Amino acid sequence: MKNKPVIVVVMPAYNAQKTLEKTYRDVPKDVVSEIILVDDGSRDKTVELSRKLQIKTFVHPNNLGYGGNQKTCYWEALKLNPDVVIMIHPDYQYDATLIPEMIRPILQN
């Protein structure tokens, strides 16, 4: 049987301080190999909180917009040679507890 698959969660962040911790806490750490947050010039304490939570954090010096943020997320995730990359918004737009269900069809081919 193959080794445990490499699952990378990417989070494009902009002013997500209020919801980041809940989102992070709900990510199933037994399933996910790495979490990456890319901050797109937040004016709140998103970056400080991300680092406090020990999330791998990248910061854009200037706001690149959602598309630019996504590109950085995927660029950094692909460096880890993942089997699956999943995007979860740190504003809790998506329920992170559902990650196992979201990736199951991919892992089952």
C-alpha positions as CSV (number, residue, x, y, z in Angstrom):
1,M,0.0,0.0,0.0
2,K,1.2,3.5,-0.8
3,N,2.4,5.8,2.0
4,K,0.1,8.3,3.5
5,P,-0.9,10.9,0.8
6,V,0.5,14.4,1.0
7,I,-2.5,16.7,1.5
8,V,-1.8,20.4,1.5
9,V,-4.4,23.0,2.6
10,V,-3.9,26.5,1.2
11,M,-5.6,29.5,2.7
12,P,-5.7,32.8,0.8
13,A,-6.1,35.4,3.5
14,Y,-7.1,39.0,3.7
15,N,-8.2,40.5,7.0
16,A,-9.1,37.0,8.4
17,Q,-8.0,37.6,12.0
18,K,-11.5,37.0,13.5
19,T,-12.1,33.6,11.9
20,L,-8.6,32.2,11.2
21,E,-8.2,30.4,14.5
22,K,-11.6,28.6,14.2
23,T,-10.8,27.6,10.6
24,Y,-7.4,26.3,11.6
25,R,-8.7,24.4,14.6
26,D,-11.3,22.6,12.4
27,V,-8.7,21.4,9.9
28,P,-8.3,17.6,10.5
29,K,-4.5,17.5,11.3
30,D,-4.5,13.7,11.1
31,V,-5.4,14.0,7.4
32,V,-3.6,17.1,6.4
33,S,0.2,17.2,5.9
34,E,0.7,20.9,5.7
35,I,-1.2,24.2,6.0
36,I,-0.1,27.2,4.1
37,L,-1.5,30.7,4.6
38,V,-0.8,33.5,2.1
39,D,-1.7,36.9,3.4
40,D,-2.5,39.5,0.8
41,G,-1.8,42.7,2.7
42,S,-4.2,42.4,5.6
43,R,-4.6,45.4,7.8
44,D,-5.5,43.4,10.9
45,K,-3.4,40.9,12.8
46,T,-3.9,37.9,10.4
47,V,-0.2,37.4,9.9
48,E,0.7,37.6,13.6
49,L,-2.1,35.1,14.5
50,S,-1.1,32.7,11.6
51,R,2.5,32.7,12.9
52,K,1.3,32.2,16.5
53,L,-0.7,29.2,15.3
54,Q,2.5,27.9,13.6
55,I,1.0,28.0,10.2
56,K,3.5,28.2,7.3
57,T,2.9,31.9,6.4
58,F,3.7,33.9,3.3
59,V,3.1,37.6,3.0
60,H,2.6,39.7,-0.1
61,P,4.2,43.1,0.4
62,N,1.4,44.6,-1.7
63,N,-2.2,43.5,-2.2
64,L,-2.3,41.3,-5.4
65,G,-6.0,40.6,-5.2
66,Y,-7.7,37.2,-4.9
67,G,-6.3,35.8,-8.1
68,G,-2.7,36.8,-7.2
69,N,-3.2,35.3,-3.8
70,Q,-4.4,32.0,-5.2
71,K,-1.4,31.8,-7.5
72,T,0.9,32.2,-4.6
73,C,-1.0,29.6,-2.6
74,Y,-0.7,27.0,-5.4
75,W,2.9,27.9,-6.2
76,E,3.9,27.3,-2.6
77,A,1.8,24.1,-2.3
78,L,3.2,22.6,-5.4
79,K,6.7,22.9,-4.0
80,L,5.7,20.2,-1.5
81,N,4.9,17.7,-4.3
82,P,1.4,17.1,-2.9
83,D,-1.1,14.4,-3.9
84,V,-4.0,16.8,-3.2
85,V,-4.2,20.6,-2.7
86,I,-7.3,21.9,-1.2
87,M,-8.2,25.6,-0.7
88,I,-10.0,26.6,2.5
89,H,-10.8,30.3,3.1
90,P,-9.8,31.4,6.5
91,D,-13.0,33.4,6.8
92,Y,-14.8,30.1,7.4
93,Q,-16.6,30.3,4.1
94,Y,-16.1,26.6,3.8
95,D,-16.3,24.0,6.6
96,A,-12.8,22.7,7.2
97,T,-14.1,19.6,9.0
98,L,-15.3,18.3,5.6
99,I,-11.8,18.0,4.1
100,P,-11.8,14.2,4.4
101,E,-15.0,14.0,2.4
102,M,-13.8,16.5,-0.2
103,I,-10.6,14.6,-0.9
104,R,-11.9,11.1,-0.8
105,P,-13.0,10.9,-4.5
106,I,-9.6,12.2,-5.6
107,L,-7.7,9.7,-3.4
108,Q,-9.9,6.9,-4.7
109,N,-9.2,7.9,-8.3
